[in-house]
């Protein structure tokens, strides 16, 4: 079920992102199909040229990281144990504490390689979906308006305005959130890659890309990517200072993202309560893995709109409040 639904979910989200641009040209008298085909030709050419330059570097860094991980994990363990010996020799019961730390380090080292392989495998699976999702997106963009008109035509006349308001609310909430999220991820990825390159850390390109993707996973993503980058820096330079510099870099990026970038870019994005967001992340991660973590927040946005709209309809039908007016904005698929 997951393999079947995933490309359709990605295609639907992509249609929400692209449609405002398509609709802008369509409103100027250009046929929708011609606009969609031209858009695909332009974006396809740009992505092909970019991929030809960037993907070989990313692939090489991933292969080097996967091949060097056992050695780097052992070096990181050595650095950690040397530091542990210095600390535990000055503490009561230091030998017992050091023995326990060594045992935990061995367990962590044995588990890290499979986790890294699984993460890379998930990333490649996600990349493979990006070749199927655009095809489905193409049909959504072409046939979306007709499907919407048929759905509205099938509704009883007294419910048309309610359904239109419902679709508009989902369009506004989901579209604004996704566009803001992608812009934010691109900025963070660029800043992280440049910062790591200036610090002399290897794999700066792939780590910067991971930081951008990790930013789409609230709470968990930035923490995980920052910890991995810091550990790699400690192993590379055989010192704790570079690892601390990487932590400072990611902390600065987190501060800039939380207090400068997101408040400006996501001013129109749908707000979610932290408890609801955490529940969505746990559910999405359990059923859909890495992709579920990425799609958890936008899915929660849609569910919030659905629940809020149904509650407003109930209050209106019960005569407890005025029925919501139809949305004046264009639907994302109209």
Short mmCIF file of the C-alpha atoms (twelve columns), coordinates in Angstrom:
data_MODEL
# 
_entry.id   MODEL 
# 
loop_
_atom_site.group_PDB 
_atom_site.id 
_atom_site.type_symbol 
_atom_site.label_atom_id 
_atom_site.label_alt_id 
_atom_site.label_comp_id 
_atom_site.label_asym_id 
_atom_site.label_seq_id 
_atom_site.Cartn_x 
_atom_site.Cartn_y 
_atom_site.Cartn_z 
_atom_site.pdbx_PDB_model_num 
ATOM 1   C CA . UNK A 1   0.000   0.000  0.000   1 
ATOM 2   C CA . UNK A 2   2.824   2.398  0.856   1 
ATOM 3   C CA . UNK A 3   4.563   1.846  -2.492  1 
ATOM 4   C CA . UNK A 4   1.301   2.560  -4.339  1 
ATOM 5   C CA . UNK A 5   0.210   5.655  -2.408  1 
ATOM 6   C CA . UNK A 6   3.579   7.380  -2.107  1 
ATOM 7   C CA . UNK A 7   3.991   8.560  -5.746  1 
ATOM 8   C CA . UNK A 8   0.389   9.786  -5.831  1 
ATOM 9   C CA . UNK A 9   0.887   11.765 -2.614  1 
ATOM 10  C CA . UNK A 10  4.061   13.335 -3.971  1 
ATOM 11  C CA . UNK A 11  2.318   14.116 -7.252  1 
ATOM 12  C CA . UNK A 12  -0.627  15.738 -5.479  1 
ATOM 13  C CA . UNK A 13  1.682   17.895 -3.374  1 
ATOM 14  C CA . UNK A 14  3.693   18.875 -6.448  1 
ATOM 15  C CA . UNK A 15  0.472   19.863 -8.245  1 
ATOM 16  C CA . UNK A 16  -0.430  22.151 -5.337  1 
ATOM 17  C CA . UNK A 17  2.965   23.821 -5.615  1 
ATOM 18  C CA . UNK A 18  3.054   24.241 -9.386  1 
ATOM 19  C CA . UNK A 19  -0.575  25.054 -10.161 1 
ATOM 20  C CA . UNK A 20  -0.563  28.769 -9.167  1 
ATOM 21  C CA . UNK A 21  2.094   29.410 -11.821 1 
ATOM 22  C CA . UNK A 22  0.157   27.414 -14.423 1 
ATOM 23  C CA . UNK A 23  -3.073  29.210 -13.547 1 
ATOM 24  C CA . UNK A 24  -1.400  32.627 -13.892 1 
ATOM 25  C CA . UNK A 25  -0.595  31.977 -17.571 1 
ATOM 26  C CA . UNK A 26  -3.904  30.230 -18.169 1 
ATOM 27  C CA . UNK A 27  -5.791  33.328 -17.019 1 
ATOM 28  C CA . UNK A 28  -3.947  35.299 -19.705 1 
ATOM 29  C CA . UNK A 29  -5.524  33.208 -22.442 1 
ATOM 30  C CA . UNK A 30  -2.882  30.512 -22.943 1 
ATOM 31  C CA . UNK A 31  -4.171  26.953 -23.108 1 
ATOM 32  C CA . UNK A 32  -3.499  25.013 -19.950 1 
ATOM 33  C CA . UNK A 33  -2.028  21.977 -21.704 1 
ATOM 34  C CA . UNK A 34  0.442   24.153 -23.623 1 
ATOM 35  C CA . UNK A 35  1.527   25.890 -20.406 1 
ATOM 36  C CA . UNK A 36  2.057   22.579 -18.601 1 
ATOM 37  C CA . UNK A 37  4.091   21.103 -21.476 1 
ATOM 38  C CA . UNK A 38  6.228   24.237 -21.757 1 
ATOM 39  C CA . UNK A 39  6.777   24.247 -17.996 1 
ATOM 40  C CA . UNK A 40  7.917   20.617 -18.074 1 
ATOM 41  C CA . UNK A 41  10.302  21.320 -20.950 1 
ATOM 42  C CA . UNK A 42  11.887  24.293 -19.177 1 
ATOM 43  C CA . UNK A 43  12.144  22.641 -15.757 1 
ATOM 44  C CA . UNK A 44  13.299  19.360 -17.284 1 
ATOM 45  C CA . UNK A 45  16.097  21.071 -19.190 1 
ATOM 46  C CA . UNK A 46  17.184  23.044 -16.124 1 
ATOM 47  C CA . UNK A 47  17.145  19.987 -13.855 1 
ATOM 48  C CA . UNK A 48  19.007  17.885 -16.402 1 
ATOM 49  C CA . UNK A 49  21.775  20.457 -16.686 1 
ATOM 50  C CA . UNK A 50  21.987  20.873 -12.918 1 
ATOM 51  C CA . UNK A 51  21.920  17.140 -12.246 1 
ATOM 52  C CA . UNK A 52  24.705  16.540 -14.742 1 
ATOM 53  C CA . UNK A 53  26.946  18.773 -12.646 1 
ATOM 54  C CA . UNK A 54  25.752  18.130 -9.105  1 
ATOM 55  C CA . UNK A 55  24.693  14.471 -8.958  1 
ATOM 56  C CA . UNK A 56  28.153  13.010 -9.707  1 
ATOM 57  C CA . UNK A 57  29.622  14.963 -6.783  1 
ATOM 58  C CA . UNK A 58  26.800  13.930 -4.465  1 
ATOM 59  C CA . UNK A 59  27.044  10.280 -5.554  1 
ATOM 60  C CA . UNK A 60  30.804  10.286 -5.012  1 
ATOM 61  C CA . UNK A 61  30.461  11.782 -1.541  1 
ATOM 62  C CA . UNK A 62  27.799  9.221  -0.592  1 
ATOM 63  C CA . UNK A 63  29.958  6.332  -1.779  1 
ATOM 64  C CA . UNK A 64  33.017  7.678  0.046   1 
ATOM 65  C CA . UNK A 65  31.014  8.229  3.223   1 
ATOM 66  C CA . UNK A 66  29.546  4.720  3.103   1 
ATOM 67  C CA . UNK A 67  32.935  3.129  2.384   1 
ATOM 68  C CA . UNK A 68  34.816  5.120  5.052   1 
ATOM 69  C CA . UNK A 69  32.147  4.871  7.737   1 
ATOM 70  C CA . UNK A 70  33.571  1.822  9.618   1 
ATOM 71  C CA . UNK A 71  37.008  3.414  9.827   1 
ATOM 72  C CA . UNK A 72  35.605  6.799  10.814  1 
ATOM 73  C CA . UNK A 73  33.339  5.206  13.426  1 
ATOM 74  C CA . UNK A 74  36.369  3.453  14.931  1 
ATOM 75  C CA . UNK A 75  38.328  6.722  14.966  1 
ATOM 76  C CA . UNK A 76  35.432  8.502  16.619  1 
ATOM 77  C CA . UNK A 77  35.262  5.765  19.237  1 
ATOM 78  C CA . UNK A 78  39.004  6.151  19.928  1 
ATOM 79  C CA . UNK A 79  38.712  9.915  20.365  1 
ATOM 80  C CA . UNK A 80  35.719  9.489  22.669  1 
ATOM 81  C CA . UNK A 81  37.443  6.849  24.781  1 
ATOM 82  C CA . UNK A 82  40.622  8.922  25.119  1 
ATOM 83  C CA . UNK A 83  38.560  11.810 26.332  1 
ATOM 84  C CA . UNK A 84  36.659  9.462  28.619  1 
ATOM 85  C CA . UNK A 85  39.852  8.183  30.212  1 
ATOM 86  C CA . UNK A 86  40.971  11.718 31.020  1 
ATOM 87  C CA . UNK A 87  37.675  12.460 32.706  1 
ATOM 88  C CA . UNK A 88  37.041  9.173  34.472  1 
ATOM 89  C CA . UNK A 89  40.558  9.015  35.987  1 
ATOM 90  C CA . UNK A 90  39.630  12.061 38.002  1 
ATOM 91  C CA . UNK A 91  36.274  10.697 39.175  1 
ATOM 92  C CA . UNK A 92  35.437  8.064  41.804  1 
ATOM 93  C CA . UNK A 93  34.545  4.780  40.125  1 
ATOM 94  C CA . UNK A 94  36.034  6.008  36.871  1 
ATOM 95  C CA . UNK A 95  37.109  2.558  35.655  1 
ATOM 96  C CA . UNK A 96  33.613  1.126  35.969  1 
ATOM 97  C CA . UNK A 97  32.183  4.143  34.196  1 
ATOM 98  C CA . UNK A 98  34.765  3.839  31.418  1 
ATOM 99  C CA . UNK A 99  34.007  0.131  30.966  1 
ATOM 100 C CA . UNK A 100 30.314  0.899  30.638  1 
ATOM 101 C CA . UNK A 101 31.040  3.676  28.111  1 
ATOM 102 C CA . UNK A 102 33.211  1.329  26.027  1 
ATOM 103 C CA . UNK A 103 30.432  -1.258 25.950  1 
ATOM 104 C CA . UNK A 104 27.887  1.333  24.831  1 
ATOM 105 C CA . UNK A 105 30.278  2.680  22.188  1 
ATOM 106 C CA . UNK A 106 30.714  -0.808 20.750  1 
ATOM 107 C CA . UNK A 107 26.952  -1.262 20.537  1 
ATOM 108 C CA . UNK A 108 26.547  2.124  18.896  1 
ATOM 109 C CA . UNK A 109 29.295  1.406  16.383  1 
ATOM 110 C CA . UNK A 110 27.764  -1.944 15.427  1 
ATOM 111 C CA . UNK A 111 24.353  -0.336 14.904  1 
ATOM 112 C CA . UNK A 112 25.502  2.805  13.089  1 
ATOM 113 C CA . UNK A 113 26.566  1.140  9.824   1 
ATOM 114 C CA . UNK A 114 23.213  -0.647 9.222   1 
ATOM 115 C CA . UNK A 115 21.353  2.532  10.105  1 
ATOM 116 C CA . UNK A 116 23.466  4.523  7.645   1 
ATOM 117 C CA . UNK A 117 22.892  1.924  4.915   1 
ATOM 118 C CA . UNK A 118 19.136  1.976  5.562   1 
ATOM 119 C CA . UNK A 119 19.095  5.784  5.485   1 
ATOM 120 C CA . UNK A 120 20.967  5.867  2.184   1 
ATOM 121 C CA . UNK A 121 18.661  3.181  0.807   1 
ATOM 122 C CA . UNK A 122 15.627  5.259  1.787   1 
ATOM 123 C CA . UNK A 123 17.140  8.305  0.121   1 
ATOM 124 C CA . UNK A 124 17.686  6.391  -3.108  1 
ATOM 125 C CA . UNK A 125 14.115  5.072  -2.930  1 
ATOM 126 C CA . UNK A 126 12.904  8.623  -2.509  1 
ATOM 127 C CA . UNK A 127 14.959  9.744  -5.490  1 
ATOM 128 C CA . UNK A 128 13.524  6.916  -7.614  1 
ATOM 129 C CA . UNK A 129 10.012  8.115  -6.770  1 
ATOM 130 C CA . UNK A 130 10.863  11.513 -8.199  1 
ATOM 131 C CA . UNK A 131 10.894  9.950  -11.674 1 
ATOM 132 C CA . UNK A 132 7.391   8.493  -11.300 1 
ATOM 133 C CA . UNK A 133 5.764   11.378 -9.418  1 
ATOM 134 C CA . UNK A 134 6.291   13.981 -12.213 1 
ATOM 135 C CA . UNK A 135 4.388   11.780 -14.647 1 
ATOM 136 C CA . UNK A 136 1.414   11.569 -12.297 1 
ATOM 137 C CA . UNK A 137 1.754   15.292 -11.552 1 
ATOM 138 C CA . UNK A 138 1.435   16.011 -15.282 1 
ATOM 139 C CA . UNK A 139 -1.997  14.349 -15.416 1 
ATOM 140 C CA . UNK A 140 -3.098  16.081 -12.201 1 
ATOM 141 C CA . UNK A 141 -2.193  19.466 -13.682 1 
ATOM 142 C CA . UNK A 142 -3.956  18.727 -16.975 1 
ATOM 143 C CA . UNK A 143 -7.095  17.048 -15.638 1 
ATOM 144 C CA . UNK A 144 -7.357  18.781 -12.238 1 
ATOM 145 C CA . UNK A 145 -9.800  21.550 -13.261 1 
ATOM 146 C CA . UNK A 146 -12.144 19.104 -15.011 1 
ATOM 147 C CA . UNK A 147 -12.171 16.794 -11.986 1 
ATOM 148 C CA . UNK A 148 -12.918 19.731 -9.686  1 
ATOM 149 C CA . UNK A 149 -15.788 20.927 -11.858 1 
ATOM 150 C CA . UNK A 150 -17.258 17.426 -11.939 1 
ATOM 151 C CA . UNK A 151 -17.028 17.178 -8.141  1 
ATOM 152 C CA . UNK A 152 -18.779 20.541 -7.711  1 
ATOM 153 C CA . UNK A 153 -21.427 19.603 -10.274 1 
ATOM 154 C CA . UNK A 154 -22.171 16.397 -8.375  1 
ATOM 155 C CA . UNK A 155 -22.787 18.292 -5.108  1 
ATOM 156 C CA . UNK A 156 -26.321 19.375 -4.182  1 
ATOM 157 C CA . UNK A 157 -26.835 23.082 -4.830  1 
ATOM 158 C CA . UNK A 158 -27.150 23.977 -1.144  1 
ATOM 159 C CA . UNK A 159 -23.734 22.483 -0.386  1 
ATOM 160 C CA . UNK A 160 -21.704 23.910 -3.289  1 
ATOM 161 C CA . UNK A 161 -20.511 26.940 -1.353  1 
ATOM 162 C CA . UNK A 162 -19.499 24.772 1.606   1 
ATOM 163 C CA . UNK A 163 -17.516 22.383 -0.587  1 
ATOM 164 C CA . UNK A 164 -15.893 25.301 -2.414  1 
ATOM 165 C CA . UNK A 165 -14.909 26.905 0.882   1 
ATOM 166 C CA . UNK A 166 -13.538 23.566 2.086   1 
ATOM 167 C CA . UNK A 167 -11.371 23.052 -1.000  1 
ATOM 168 C CA . UNK A 168 -10.148 26.646 -0.859  1 
ATOM 169 C CA . UNK A 169 -9.148  26.271 2.795   1 
ATOM 170 C CA . UNK A 170 -7.127  23.133 2.054   1 
ATOM 171 C CA . UNK A 171 -5.536  24.792 -0.950  1 
ATOM 172 C CA . UNK A 172 -4.483  27.867 0.994   1 
ATOM 173 C CA . UNK A 173 -3.177  25.988 4.029   1 
ATOM 174 C CA . UNK A 174 -1.305  23.246 2.192   1 
ATOM 175 C CA . UNK A 175 -0.003  25.363 -0.666  1 
ATOM 176 C CA . UNK A 176 1.370   28.114 1.544   1 
ATOM 177 C CA . UNK A 177 3.010   25.651 3.905   1 
ATOM 178 C CA . UNK A 178 4.687   23.587 1.196   1 
ATOM 179 C CA . UNK A 179 6.014   26.567 -0.750  1 
ATOM 180 C CA . UNK A 180 7.401   28.141 2.403   1 
ATOM 181 C CA . UNK A 181 8.922   24.836 3.522   1 
ATOM 182 C CA . UNK A 182 10.764  24.273 0.235   1 
ATOM 183 C CA . UNK A 183 12.165  27.810 0.183   1 
ATOM 184 C CA . UNK A 184 13.292  27.446 3.793   1 
ATOM 185 C CA . UNK A 185 14.948  24.075 3.084   1 
ATOM 186 C CA . UNK A 186 16.814  25.493 0.077   1 
ATOM 187 C CA . UNK A 187 18.166  28.394 2.136   1 
ATOM 188 C CA . UNK A 188 19.276  26.155 5.011   1 
ATOM 189 C CA . UNK A 189 20.905  23.651 2.625   1 
ATOM 190 C CA . UNK A 190 22.889  26.401 0.914   1 
ATOM 191 C CA . UNK A 191 23.997  28.029 4.158   1 
ATOM 192 C CA . UNK A 192 24.964  24.677 5.736   1 
ATOM 193 C CA . UNK A 193 26.972  23.562 2.692   1 
ATOM 194 C CA . UNK A 194 28.850  26.879 2.535   1 
ATOM 195 C CA . UNK A 195 29.502  26.872 6.293   1 
ATOM 196 C CA . UNK A 196 30.821  23.308 6.317   1 
ATOM 197 C CA . UNK A 197 33.007  24.021 3.282   1 
ATOM 198 C CA . UNK A 198 34.533  27.057 4.996   1 
ATOM 199 C CA . UNK A 199 35.197  24.941 8.091   1 
ATOM 200 C CA . UNK A 200 37.021  22.418 5.905   1 
ATOM 201 C CA . UNK A 201 34.673  19.527 6.703   1 
ATOM 202 C CA . UNK A 202 34.541  16.720 4.156   1 
ATOM 203 C CA . UNK A 203 31.247  15.834 2.461   1 
ATOM 204 C CA . UNK A 204 30.044  19.425 2.824   1 
ATOM 205 C CA . UNK A 205 27.778  19.116 -0.219  1 
ATOM 206 C CA . UNK A 206 25.942  15.990 0.900   1 
ATOM 207 C CA . UNK A 207 25.758  17.202 4.505   1 
ATOM 208 C CA . UNK A 208 24.340  20.536 3.337   1 
ATOM 209 C CA . UNK A 209 21.725  18.709 1.276   1 
ATOM 210 C CA . UNK A 210 20.921  16.527 4.294   1 
ATOM 211 C CA . UNK A 211 20.550  19.659 6.420   1 
ATOM 212 C CA . UNK A 212 18.009  21.057 3.959   1 
ATOM 213 C CA . UNK A 213 16.018  17.825 3.839   1 
ATOM 214 C CA . UNK A 214 16.396  17.412 7.607   1 
ATOM 215 C CA . UNK A 215 14.896  20.855 8.090   1 
ATOM 216 C CA . UNK A 216 11.669  19.465 6.611   1 
ATOM 217 C CA . UNK A 217 11.485  17.074 9.571   1 
ATOM 218 C CA . UNK A 218 10.767  19.332 12.565  1 
ATOM 219 C CA . UNK A 219 12.767  18.736 15.763  1 
ATOM 220 C CA . UNK A 220 14.365  15.430 14.684  1 
ATOM 221 C CA . UNK A 221 15.994  16.378 11.377  1 
ATOM 222 C CA . UNK A 222 18.310  19.243 12.421  1 
ATOM 223 C CA . UNK A 223 19.435  17.398 15.565  1 
ATOM 224 C CA . UNK A 224 20.338  14.225 13.665  1 
ATOM 225 C CA . UNK A 225 22.179  15.958 10.810  1 
ATOM 226 C CA . UNK A 226 24.080  18.233 13.211  1 
ATOM 227 C CA . UNK A 227 25.197  15.261 15.316  1 
ATOM 228 C CA . UNK A 228 26.403  13.332 12.239  1 
ATOM 229 C CA . UNK A 229 28.279  16.338 10.832  1 
ATOM 230 C CA . UNK A 230 29.906  17.047 14.193  1 
ATOM 231 C CA . UNK A 231 31.021  13.430 14.586  1 
ATOM 232 C CA . UNK A 232 32.515  13.378 11.097  1 
ATOM 233 C CA . UNK A 233 34.418  16.586 11.818  1 
ATOM 234 C CA . UNK A 234 35.856  15.120 15.044  1 
ATOM 235 C CA . UNK A 235 36.992  12.010 13.162  1 
ATOM 236 C CA . UNK A 236 38.439  13.994 10.268  1 
ATOM 237 C CA . UNK A 237 40.535  16.353 12.402  1 
ATOM 238 C CA . UNK A 238 41.067  13.963 15.360  1 
ATOM 239 C CA . UNK A 239 40.117  16.779 17.733  1 
ATOM 240 C CA . UNK A 240 37.021  18.030 19.514  1 
ATOM 241 C CA . UNK A 241 37.422  21.652 18.405  1 
ATOM 242 C CA . UNK A 242 36.212  21.179 14.801  1 
ATOM 243 C CA . UNK A 243 33.252  19.156 16.054  1 
ATOM 244 C CA . UNK A 244 32.367  21.987 18.413  1 
ATOM 245 C CA . UNK A 245 32.629  24.454 15.518  1 
ATOM 246 C CA . UNK A 246 30.155  22.362 13.527  1 
ATOM 247 C CA . UNK A 247 27.772  22.294 16.488  1 
ATOM 248 C CA . UNK A 248 28.033  26.084 16.739  1 
ATOM 249 C CA . UNK A 249 27.338  26.341 12.992  1 
ATOM 250 C CA . UNK A 250 24.201  24.214 13.200  1 
ATOM 251 C CA . UNK A 251 23.063  26.032 16.330  1 
ATOM 252 C CA . UNK A 252 23.447  29.346 14.481  1 
ATOM 253 C CA . UNK A 253 21.530  27.950 11.516  1 
ATOM 254 C CA . UNK A 254 18.800  26.714 13.851  1 
ATOM 255 C CA . UNK A 255 18.585  30.129 15.506  1 
ATOM 256 C CA . UNK A 256 18.469  31.930 12.155  1 
ATOM 257 C CA . UNK A 257 15.860  29.502 10.867  1 
ATOM 258 C CA . UNK A 258 13.617  29.750 13.931  1 
ATOM 259 C CA . UNK A 259 13.853  33.494 14.511  1 
ATOM 260 C CA . UNK A 260 14.573  35.055 11.112  1 
ATOM 261 C CA . UNK A 261 13.887  32.809 8.116   1 
ATOM 262 C CA . UNK A 262 10.759  30.953 9.183   1 
ATOM 263 C CA . UNK A 263 8.922   33.952 10.700  1 
ATOM 264 C CA . UNK A 264 9.470   35.830 7.426   1 
ATOM 265 C CA . UNK A 265 8.887   33.032 4.898   1 
ATOM 266 C CA . UNK A 266 6.221   31.069 6.767   1 
ATOM 267 C CA . UNK A 267 4.143   34.024 7.896   1 
ATOM 268 C CA . UNK A 268 1.204   32.641 5.902   1 
ATOM 269 C CA . UNK A 269 1.838   28.966 6.583   1 
ATOM 270 C CA . UNK A 270 -0.622  26.944 8.625   1 
ATOM 271 C CA . UNK A 271 0.204   26.815 12.322  1 
ATOM 272 C CA . UNK A 272 0.193   23.505 14.138  1 
ATOM 273 C CA . UNK A 273 0.283   22.832 17.865  1 
ATOM 274 C CA . UNK A 274 3.596   21.140 18.879  1 
ATOM 275 C CA . UNK A 275 1.752   18.154 20.374  1 
ATOM 276 C CA . UNK A 276 -0.195  17.630 17.128  1 
ATOM 277 C CA . UNK A 277 3.001   17.937 15.104  1 
ATOM 278 C CA . UNK A 278 4.817   15.374 17.258  1 
ATOM 279 C CA . UNK A 279 1.888   12.951 16.944  1 
ATOM 280 C CA . UNK A 280 1.925   13.406 13.163  1 
ATOM 281 C CA . UNK A 281 5.689   12.786 13.035  1 
ATOM 282 C CA . UNK A 282 5.438   9.591  15.093  1 
ATOM 283 C CA . UNK A 283 2.547   8.266  13.005  1 
ATOM 284 C CA . UNK A 284 4.119   9.163  9.666   1 
ATOM 285 C CA . UNK A 285 7.502   7.738  10.642  1 
ATOM 286 C CA . UNK A 286 5.940   4.478  11.837  1 
ATOM 287 C CA . UNK A 287 3.902   3.793  8.692   1 
ATOM 288 C CA . UNK A 288 5.943   5.490  5.927   1 
ATOM 289 C CA . UNK A 289 9.486   5.812  7.301   1 
ATOM 290 C CA . UNK A 290 11.601  8.761  6.102   1 
ATOM 291 C CA . UNK A 291 8.999   9.909  3.582   1 
ATOM 292 C CA . UNK A 292 6.326   9.796  6.282   1 
ATOM 293 C CA . UNK A 293 8.393   12.124 8.467   1 
ATOM 294 C CA . UNK A 294 8.661   14.607 5.593   1 
ATOM 295 C CA . UNK A 295 4.947   14.441 4.715   1 
ATOM 296 C CA . UNK A 296 3.702   14.413 8.309   1 
ATOM 297 C CA . UNK A 297 3.428   18.191 8.719   1 
ATOM 298 C CA . UNK A 298 1.560   18.958 5.453   1 
ATOM 299 C CA . UNK A 299 -0.773  16.025 6.077   1 
ATOM 300 C CA . UNK A 300 -1.490  17.393 9.548   1 
ATOM 301 C CA . UNK A 301 -2.263  20.774 7.946   1 
ATOM 302 C CA . UNK A 302 -4.881  19.160 5.718   1 
ATOM 303 C CA . UNK A 303 -6.404  17.195 8.606   1 
ATOM 304 C CA . UNK A 304 -6.573  20.342 10.701  1 
ATOM 305 C CA . UNK A 305 -8.501  22.095 7.927   1 
ATOM 306 C CA . UNK A 306 -10.816 19.088 7.517   1 
ATOM 307 C CA . UNK A 307 -11.615 18.893 11.229  1 
ATOM 308 C CA . UNK A 308 -12.045 22.662 11.575  1 
ATOM 309 C CA . UNK A 309 -14.321 22.844 8.529   1 
ATOM 310 C CA . UNK A 310 -16.486 19.930 9.656   1 
ATOM 311 C CA . UNK A 311 -16.850 21.533 13.086  1 
ATOM 312 C CA . UNK A 312 -17.847 24.856 11.515  1 
ATOM 313 C CA . UNK A 313 -20.403 23.062 9.362   1 
ATOM 314 C CA . UNK A 314 -21.861 21.343 12.401  1 
ATOM 315 C CA . UNK A 315 -22.183 24.639 14.259  1 
ATOM 316 C CA . UNK A 316 -23.806 26.254 11.205  1 
ATOM 317 C CA . UNK A 317 -26.293 23.409 10.744  1 
ATOM 318 C CA . UNK A 318 -27.152 23.554 14.443  1 
ATOM 319 C CA . UNK A 319 -27.809 27.273 14.139  1 
ATOM 320 C CA . UNK A 320 -25.075 28.134 16.634  1 
ATOM 321 C CA . UNK A 321 -23.034 30.239 14.230  1 
ATOM 322 C CA . UNK A 322 -23.146 31.699 10.727  1 
ATOM 323 C CA . UNK A 323 -22.158 29.440 7.849   1 
ATOM 324 C CA . UNK A 324 -18.709 30.233 6.385   1 
ATOM 325 C CA . UNK A 325 -18.674 32.176 3.140   1 
ATOM 326 C CA . UNK A 326 -17.210 30.678 0.016   1 
ATOM 327 C CA . UNK A 327 -13.525 31.310 -0.473  1 
ATOM 328 C CA . UNK A 328 -12.737 34.083 -2.928  1 
ATOM 329 C CA . UNK A 329 -9.291  32.745 -3.833  1 
ATOM 330 C CA . UNK A 330 -8.677  30.361 -6.719  1 
ATOM 331 C CA . UNK A 331 -8.542  26.684 -5.941  1 
ATOM 332 C CA . UNK A 332 -5.145  25.160 -6.361  1 
ATOM 333 C CA . UNK A 333 -6.476  22.616 -8.867  1 
ATOM 334 C CA . UNK A 334 -8.981  24.900 -10.635 1 
# 
